[in-house]
Amino acid sequence: MQEGLKRDIEKLTFTDLILNARLQTLRVQSAYLLNSNDEYLQIARNFLSSAKKSRKNRIISQAYFTMSCAFAYKNIPDSALFYGQLATEFAQRSDSKTKFALSLRNQEKLNLFFGRNNEGVVKALEFLQVANELQNELLISLANMDLGFILLDSENYGAAANYLQRSDQIGENKLDDYHISLLNYGQILCEINQGDLISAKQILQKLESRLKYFKSEELHGLIMIAQAELLASEMKWSKAIDFYKRSIIHFEKLKDSQKLGICYQKIAKCWIKLKRYRESELAILLSVKNSSRLTNQDSNENFIILAQIYESTNRKSEAFAKQKLYLENLQKTSISKDAVSINELAESNLREEREKLIQSQNSAIEKERTEKEKLESQRLRNFLVSIIVALVLILGLIILFLRTKQIRSQQVQKEAEMSQTLLRTQMNPHFIFNAMSVIQSYIFTHSPEKSSKFLVNFSKLMRLILENSPKEFIPLELEEEILEKYLNTQKLRFEERFEFELDFDSNLIFQKAMVPPMITQPFVENAIEHGQLHTVENGRINISAKKRDDMLEIIVCDNGIGRKSSATTKKIKTHKSMAINMTRERIEILNRKYRSSGHLNIEDFDPDTGRGTKVTILLPLKFE
């Protein structure tokens, strides 16, 4: 069947240069899969030669990409990465930015193929950047999917899930069945590793139904891995091994040694769980056989697994040897880095020696020495001038930066103050409107003498509020006085049918602690009006203010009918929502301005009966 497919591909011809270029890439891939020795490399070389004659950047880019694939199949990283870079350079020169984006993705895949994960991430991010510039939803979805799988390999499952979810949302109607299935596979692994096996099984069922009639060795192999991972997470080791073996059948057809190596490694771990160390050793040796395509981390893990097997089977010397091999492998990585540094230092030293030799030869001639000294002096002066200019520029930039930062900070502060003023301006009419309603009600229901007394008391309270509400902060002592007058006025209105208590920390008052004006009044009003304290037996409201963790904590408690009973009319709901939203917004503005963590919390005073309300307000603690 495969040979027939190869013959069919060889018969195809296209007059369109771009289609023909893609056909050449397909021929290289089919020749590799059919194990045609080095035939695929010769096809790639012939394609590159003809592409250069076309002088079309897109065709040349495709040819260089095909060459990079051929060298990747031969497991020659340097050549594969070199041709991949050339493919990107020519794609960037072409008239298609989409081609440039896809070429960056090809580079990403090449780097990941050879275990250069950091470089792969860089290319993936560049691919995402170009995709965003193009506003191409399909490319953006693919870029997010790639990043998700990179993070999945790095075991950063939370971030991987976010990228895969974003890919799913953006590419919902753009991705084909293959990429949707691949995306589902990644989501399954994320759910498994985050402990949500139910979601993982649901996604797996959808994936299986989609691929029932979809022939793809890779995807079917990945499904087997997903099923094995689910079984392993449920500690069903034998069944997990069975599914890993099924996945191996698919990856052997694709000659994907990396996935084969990982599957054998997973099988070895399952055998260890079953304490079948002989079978585990055979599996890990097969993984080692495919280790040329494994990442350094996976390859090194084979040594650790072997050491564990030997330790469990009382083969101490062999276990020690594998542990030593693991450490040596780590050391080689470090030594190779050091070797690069040593080479750089050696080359630098050779350059210095050559410069000294030239100087010693020139010093034999007095005239040349004098001219050289003058030249060096001039260079020094020029260097010093350059340094001074650079320092002035840097200093100017620093001053500009600090000034800009200061202006921005002042602007943020002004915006916060304006927002606070706006909210207070909104709350004042709201409060006055409620006050007028109270006065009207009181006058209609009481004698003129009592109404006059009530109005006199209320006018004093109004004067206090209107004089202080425009301020950002007022003394805590003044806030206590305003609340006391307000509560006494309300008691007069309701003929002493409830009691109140104010408990403000005397130390805070002595230290002249400050509080935003009218921050508690809406909740005191809610406690009286909507808590219906005048109808409750022994109705009571308590207000306290104290210091808690360098913050000012104000608590308003009442034993009224409770939030659930009071929420019966739309008017009450709207009124409460307005007061709560305004107060929350005021607290948020204070948090931004003073970098604090204030908040508003409302709960039932008695959770069991649902009666009463407790309001906790946490504010930044400021002093006069």
BATORDO-397029 format. One record per residue (C-alpha): x, z, y. Coordinates in steps of 0.5 Angstrom, whole numbers, padded with zeros to 4 digits, always signed. Layout:
N
XZY...
//
This chain:
624
+0000+0000+0000+0006+0002+0005+0010-0004+0003+0003-0008+0005+0003-0005+0011+0010-0007+0013+0009-0014+0011+0002-0014+0016+0006-0011+0022+0012-0016+0021+0007-0022+0021+0004-0020+0028+0006-0023+0034+0004-0022+0041+0005-0027+0047+0004-0021+0052+0011-0018+0053+0008-0011+0053+0004-0011+0047+0010-0014+0044+0015-0009+0046+0010-0004+0043+0010-0008+0036+0017-0007+0036+0017+0000+0036+0012+0000+0031+0016-0004+0027+0022+0001+0027+0017+0007+0025+0014+0004+0019+0021+0002+0017+0024+0009+0017+0017+0011+0014+0019+0006+0008+0026+0009+0007+0029+0002+0009+0036+0005+0010+0039+0003+0017+0034-0003+0018+0030+0001+0023+0036+0002+0027+0038-0006+0027+0031-0008+0029+0031-0003+0035+0038-0006+0037+0035-0013+0037+0029-0011+0041+0034-0008+0046+0038-0014+0047+0032-0018+0048+0029-0013+0053+0035-0014+0057+0034-0021+0058+0027-0020+0060+0029-0016+0066+0023-0012+0066+0024-0005+0067+0018-0003+0063+0020-0007+0057+0027-0005+0058+0025+0003+0058+0020+0001+0052+0027-0001+0048+0031+0005+0050+0025+0009+0048+0025+0005+0041+0033+0006+0041+0032+0014+0042+0027+0014+0036+0032+0010+0031+0037+0015+0033+0033+0021+0032+0031+0019+0025+0038+0018+0024+0039+0025+0026+0044+0024+0032+0042+0028+0038+0047+0025+0043+0045+0018+0042+0038+0020+0042+0038+0024+0048+0042+0019+0052+0037+0013+0050+0031+0017+0052+0034+0019+0059+0036+0011+0060+0028+0010+0058+0026+0015+0063+0031+0012+0069+0028+0005+0067+0021+0007+0067+0022+0011+0074+0024+0004+0077+0018+0000+0074+0011-0001+0077+0008+0004+0073+0008+0011+0074+0004+0013+0068+0010+0010+0064+0014+0014+0068+0010+0020+0066+0010+0018+0059+0017+0017+0058+0018+0024+0061+0014+0026+0055+0018+0022+0050+0024+0026+0053+0020+0033+0052+0019+0031+0045+0026+0029+0043+0029+0035+0046+0024+0040+0042+0026+0035+0036+0033+0037+0036+0032+0045+0038+0033+0044+0045+0027+0048+0047+0029+0050+0054+0031+0043+0056+0024+0041+0053+0020+0046+0057+0023+0043+0063+0021+0036+0061+0014+0038+0060+0014+0041+0067+0016+0035+0070+0011+0031+0066+0005+0036+0068+0008+0035+0075+0007+0027+0075+0001+0028+0071-0002+0032+0077+0000+0027+0082-0003+0021+0078-0009+0026+0078-0010+0023+0071-0014+0028+0067-0012+0025+0060-0004+0026+0062-0006+0033+0065-0009+0035+0058-0004+0033+0054+0002+0036+0058-0002+0043+0058-0003+0042+0050+0005+0041+0050+0006+0047+0054+0001+0051+0049+0005+0049+0043+0012+0050+0046+0009+0057+0048+0006+0058+0041+0013+0056+0038+0016+0062+0042+0011+0067+0039+0008+0067+0046+0001+0067+0044-0003+0069+0050+0000+0064+0055-0001+0059+0049-0008+0060+0048-0009+0059+0056-0005+0053+0056-0009+0050+0050-0016+0052+0053-0014+0049+0060-0012+0042+0056-0019+0043+0052-0023+0044+0058-0019+0038+0062-0019+0033+0056-0026+0035+0054-0028+0027+0054-0022+0024+0055-0018+0026+0048-0019+0022+0042-0020+0025+0035-0013+0026+0033-0011+0030+0040-0017+0034+0039-0016+0036+0032-0008+0038+0034-0011+0042+0040-0016+0046+0035-0010+0047+0030-0006+0050+0036-0012+0054+0038-0013+0057+0030-0006+0059+0030-0007+0063+0037-0013+0066+0034-0010+0068+0028-0004+0071+0031-0009+0075+0037-0013+0078+0031-0019+0074+0032-0020+0071+0025-0027+0070+0026-0026+0065+0031-0020+0062+0028-0025+0061+0022-0030+0058+0026-0025+0053+0029-0022+0051+0022-0029+0049+0020-0030+0044+0026-0023+0041+0024-0025+0040+0017-0031+0037+0018-0028+0032+0023-0022+0030+0019-0026+0030+0012-0026+0022+0013-0020+0022+0018-0014+0019+0014-0008+0023+0017-0002+0026+0013+0000+0030+0019-0007+0033+0021-0009+0034+0014-0002+0038+0013-0003+0042+0019-0010+0044+0016-0007+0046+0010-0002+0051+0014-0008+0054+0018-0012+0055+0012-0005+0059+0009-0004+0063+0015-0011+0065+0015-0010+0067+0008-0004+0071+0009-0007+0074+0015-0012+0077+0010-0006+0079+0005-0008+0074+0000-0001+0072-0001-0002+0067-0008-0008+0063-0005-0003+0062+0002+0002+0060-0003-0002+0055-0006-0004+0052+0001+0003+0052+0004+0005+0048-0003-0001+0043-0001+0001+0042+0006+0008+0040+0003+0005+0034+0000+0003+0031+0006+0010+0033+0010+0014+0030+0004+0010+0023+0005+0012+0024+0013+0019+0026+0011+0018+0031+0016+0024+0036+0014+0023+0041+0020+0016+0042+0017+0018+0042+0010+0023+0047+0012+0018+0052+0015+0013+0051+0010+0018+0053+0004+0020+0059+0009+0013+0061+0009+0012+0061+0002+0019+0065+0001+0016+0071+0005+0009+0071+0001+0013+0071-0005+0017+0077-0003+0010+0080-0001+0008+0079-0008+0015+0082-0010+0017+0075-0014+0024+0075-0012+0026+0069-0016+0021+0065-0014+0022+0067-0007+0030+0065-0007+0028+0058-0010+0023+0057-0004+0028+0059+0001+0034+0055-0002+0029+0049-0001+0028+0051+0006+0036+0052+0007+0036+0044+0004+0032+0042+0010+0035+0047+0015+0038+0041+0019+0032+0040+0022+0030+0047+0023+0031+0051+0030+0037+0056+0030+0032+0061+0030+0029+0059+0024+0035+0057+0020+0038+0064+0022+0032+0067+0019+0033+0064+0012+0040+0068+0012+0036+0074+0013+0031+0073+0008+0036+0071+0003+0039+0078+0005+0033+0081+0004+0032+0078-0003+0039+0080-0005+0038+0087-0003+0031+0088-0007+0034+0085-0013+0040+0090-0013+0045+0084-0011+0049+0088-0005+0055+0084-0005+0051+0077-0004+0046+0081+0001+0052+0083+0005+0055+0076+0005+0048+0073+0008+0048+0078+0013+0055+0077+0015+0054+0069+0015+0048+0070+0020+0052+0074+0024+0058+0069+0024+0052+0064+0026+0050+0068+0032+0058+0069+0034+0059+0061+0033+0054+0060+0039+0057+0065+0043+0064+0062+0041+0062+0055+0043+0060+0057+0050+0066+0061+0051+0070+0054+0049+0067+0050+0054+0069+0056+0059+0076+0056+0057+0076+0048+0057+0074+0048+0064+0079+0053+0066+0085+0049+0063+0083+0043+0067+0083+0047+0073+0089+0050+0072+0092+0043+0070+0090+0041+0077+0093+0046+0081+0100+0045+0077+0099+0038+0079+0098+0040+0087+0104+0044+0086+0108+0039+0084+0106+0034+0090+0107+0040+0095+0114+0041+0092+0116+0034+0092+0114+0033+0099+0117+0039+0102+0124+0036+0101+0123+0032+0107+0123+0036+0113+0119+0031+0117+0113+0030+0112+0113+0038+0111+0112+0039+0119+0107+0033+0119+0103+0036+0113+0103+0043+0116+0100+0040+0122+0095+0037+0118+0094+0043+0114+0093+0047+0121+0088+0042+0123+0084+0042+0117+0084+0050+0117+0081+0049+0124+0076+0044+0122+0074+0049+0116+0074+0055+0121+0069+0051+0126+0065+0049+0120+0065+0056+0117+0063+0058+0124+0057+0053+0125+0055+0054+0118+0054+0062+0120+0051+0060+0126+0046+0056+0122+0045+0061+0117+0044+0066+0122+0039+0062+0126+0035+0061+0119+0035+0068+0118+0032+0070+0125+0027+0064+0124+0025+0067+0117+0024+0074+0120+0021+0072+0126+0016+0068+0122+0015+0073+0117+0013+0078+0123+0009+0074+0126+0005+0072+0119+0005+0080+0118+0002+0081+0125-0003+0075+0124-0005+0078+0117-0006+0085+0121-0010+0082+0126-0015+0079+0121-0016+0085+0117-0018+0089+0124-0022+0083+0126-0026+0083+0119-0026+0091+0120-0029+0090+0127-0034+0085+0124-0037+0089+0118-0038+0095+0123-0041+0091+0128-0046+0089+0122-0047+0096+0120-0049+0099+0127-0055+0094+0128-0057+0096+0120-0056+0103+0122-0060+0103+0128-0066+0099+0125-0066+0104+0120-0066+0110+0125-0071+0107+0129-0076+0106+0123-0075+0114+0122-0076+0116+0129-0083+0111+0129-0085+0115+0122-0083+0122+0125-0087+0121+0131-0093+0118+0128-0093+0124+0123-0091+0130+0127-0093+0133+0134-0091+0131+0140-0086+0138+0141-0083+0137+0134-0082+0129+0136-0079+0131+0142-0074+0136+0139-0073+0131+0133-0071+0125+0138-0067+0129+0142-0063+0131+0136-0063+0124+0134-0060+0121+0141-0054+0126+0140-0053+0123+0133-0053+0116+0136-0049+0117+0142-0043+0120+0137-0044+0114+0132-0044+0109+0137-0038+0112+0141-0034+0112+0135-0036+0106+0130-0032+0101+0134-0026+0105+0132-0022+0103+0126-0021+0110+0124-0024+0117+0127-0021+0124+0125-0024+0127+0119-0027+0133+0123-0031+0128+0127-0034+0125+0121-0036+0132+0118-0039+0133+0125-0043+0126+0125-0045+0127+0117-0048+0135+0119-0052+0132+0125-0055+0126+0121-0057+0131+0115-0060+0136+0120-0064+0131+0123-0066+0128+0116-0068+0135+0114-0072+0136+0120-0075+0130+0119-0077+0132+0112-0079+0139+0114-0073+0142+0110-0075+0140+0103-0068+0139+0101-0061+0142+0102-0054+0140+0103-0047+0142+0103-0040+0139+0106-0034+0141+0103-0028+0138+0107-0021+0140+0105-0019+0145+0111-0012+0142+0110-0013+0135+0111-0017+0137+0118-0012+0141+0120-0007+0135+0119-0012+0131+0123-0013+0126+0117-0017+0120+0119-0022+0116+0116-0026+0109+0117-0033+0111+0121-0039+0111+0118-0036+0110+0111-0040+0115+0107-0047+0114+0112-0050+0109+0107-0049+0113+0101-0052+0119+0104-0058+0115+0107-0059+0112+0100-0059+0119+0097-0064+0122+0102-0068+0115+0102-0068+0112+0095-0066+0119+0091-0072+0122+0094-0069+0128+0095-0075+0131+0099-0080+0130+0093-0075+0133+0088-0075+0140+0087-0069+0144+0090-0067+0137+0092-0059+0138+0094-0054+0133+0097-0046+0135+0096-0041+0131+0100-0033+0133+0099-0027+0130+0102-0020+0132+0099-0013+0129+0097-0012+0126+0091-0005+0122+0089-0004+0121+0096-0011+0118+0097-0017+0121+0101-0022+0122+0096-0030+0122+0098-0035+0124+0093-0043+0124+0095-0047+0127+0090-0055+0128+0090-0060+0131+0084-0065+0125+0086-0069+0121+0082-0063+0117+0080-0061+0109+0081-0066+0107+0075-0072+0110+0078-0071+0108+0085-0069+0101+0083-0077+0099+0083-0078+0094+0089-0074+0088+0092-0073+0092+0099-0069+0098+0096-0065+0093+0091-0063+0089+0097-0062+0095+0102-0057+0098+0097-0054+0092+0095-0052+0090+0103-0049+0097+0104-0045+0097+0097-0042+0090+0099-0040+0092+0106-0037+0098+0104-0033+0095+0098-0031+0089+0103-0029+0094+0108-0025+0098+0102-0022+0091+0100-0019+0090+0107-0016+0096+0108-0013+0095+0101-0010+0089+0104-0008+0091+0110-0004+0098+0108-0003+0096+0101-0007+0101+0098-0011+0101+0091-0018+0104+0094-0024+0103+0091-0032+0105+0090-0035+0107+0084-0042+0109+0083-0045+0113+0077-0051+0117+0075-0050+0124+0076-0053+0126+0070-0051+0121+0065-0056+0124+0059-0062+0124+0064-0060+0118+0069-0062+0123+0074-0058+0124+0081-0052+0119+0083-0045+0120+0084-0041+0116+0089-0034+0116+0089-0030+0113+0095-0022+0112+0095-0019+0111+0101-0012+0110+0104-0010+0117+0107-0008+0116+0114-0006+0122+0119-0007+0121+0127
//
